[in-house]
Amino acid sequence: MIVGIRNLIGVFLLMGAASVQALGLHLLEFSPAKYFTAEDWAMAKATAQKALEQGKVGKVLSWQNPASGHKGSYTVMKHVEIDAQTCQDLRIKHVTGDLSGGGSYRFCLMDDGTWKTTGRVPMKNKFTNQE
C-alpha cells in the first residue's frame, strides 16, 4: 500500500486514522504527533518535503514551533532504486515535551512529482544481509 507524504506525516509525522490502521500504525495515541497543532503539522510537512526534494544523505533538516515548543527532524538516510523508481529512506523524529518518537520510512517519487511511502524501511535479514 502506498500512502502520500501528506497523509503519513499526519499520523506520526508527515496520516489519517484509516490509513494508520491500514499500515498497522495505530500507535498514534503514544506518539508525539498526537499533540501537534495545525501550525506544527504545517512546519513538519514543509520540512519533510524539503528533505525529500533536496535528497542530501545525512543532512538533518529540523523544524521547531516556538508557540508550542514542539519540534522535529528529517534525515535522508539512503537513496534506492526500486523497479526503476527513485526512492529515499527518510528518518523522522518528533518531540513534544518529554515525549519523542519516529522511525524510518521509504518514500518513492511518483510520475506526478509527489513523494509517496510504502511504509517503514525494510529490515535487513541478518543471515543474508538483504532486505
N, C-alpha and C positions, 0 to 999 in steps of 0.2 A: 504494500500500500504506500503510495506516495502522498505526502502532505506538504502543502505550501509553507514557506518560511514564516509567513504572517500567522498562520494557524499554529505552527509548532511553538513559536515564541509565546503565543497566547496561553499555553499550558504551563510550562515551567519556565518559559523564557519568551522565543520568537513566536495556543491550540484551544479549541473549543471542547466542551465536555464530551461530545460524541466521539470526536477524533481521539481524545485522550484514552477513552475506554477501548477504542479500536486498536490502538497501539500498545495497550496494557500499561499506559502511563497514568493510572488512576491514583497516583500518589500526590496529586496537587495539594491535598489538604495538609501535607507535610512539607510543602515546597515554599521557598521564599516568595515565589510568584503569586501565591495566594494573597499576599498583602500589597502587591503592586497597585499603584494608582494609574489612571489613564496617562498621566504625564510620564510615569516610569515606563509604561509599555511603549509609548512613542519613542522615548530615548533608547530603549533596549532594541526595538525593531530597527531604528535608523543605524545603530552601531553594528548590529548583526549584518545588515545589508551591506554596509561599508566594508566590513571584514571579508565577506564573500566576494564582493566586487574587486577589492584590491588583491586578495588571494596571496598575501605575503606570509609564507610559512614561518611560524614562530613569533610573528608580530602580535602583541596583545593590544586590542582596542578596547578601551574602557568607557563607561558612562557613569555618572553619578547625579542624582537629583538632590540638590541642597534642600528643597522643600520637604522631602520625605525622608532623606537620609539613605534611601535605597540606592544600590549600585550593582554593577555587573561588568563582566568582561567576556570577550570573544576572541579566540585564537585559532587561526587556521593551522592545523597540525600536519596535514598531508594532502597532496594532490593525487588523485587516482583517475584512471580512465576505465569506465565500465561500459561495455558494448558501444564503443565509440562515443561515449558521453563524458564530458568533463565533470568531474566531481571533486569535492573537497570535504575533508573531515574537520569539523568545527568543534572546538572545546568551548563549552558555555558554562559560565559561573554567575550566580545571582546571590545577592546578600541583602537581607533586611534585618537590621539589628543584629542579634546573636545567631540568627538562622541563615545558613548558607547551603546552596545546593547547585546541582548542574549535572553535566555529563558531556559525552562526545557523540556527535551526530553527523551523519553523512548527508551532504547536500549536493544535488546534481543540477547543472544548468540545463534548463528546458529549451526547446526550439523557440519559444516565445520570449526568451530572455529572462525568465523568472527562475529563481532557485527553489528547488523542492527537495524534501528529505525523504529518505526511506526509513528513517528511524535511527536507532543507535548505531554507532560504528561497530562493525562485526569484530568479534574477538578472534584472536589467532588461536588455532589449535596448538596446544603446547607440544604435541607429538610430531606434527607435520610442519609447524611454523607457517601455516597458511590459514587464510580466512575461511 
